[in-house]
Amino acid sequence: MSPRHAGARRCRGRSSGDIAVRALAGAVIGVIMAVLLDPEADLVKATDAALAQLETGFTL
């Protein structure tokens, strides 16, 4: 287990194999990948906006 995983586990009390942990990690990676698909985007602003959307639960 990497130090990053160990820190997250200690912080939340969950295993790195917990499906909720994996789902969140996958969602964050997916959001960042989606931002990277726009070559003209301001990556910092677009990533911030995309992660904020993820945080709100994607109310469309």
HELIX and SHEET records of a PDB file:
HELIX    1   1 PRO A    3  ARG A   12  1                                  10    
HELIX    2   2 ILE A   19  LEU A   36  1                                  18    
HELIX    3   3 LEU A   43  THR A   56  1                                  14    
END                                                                             
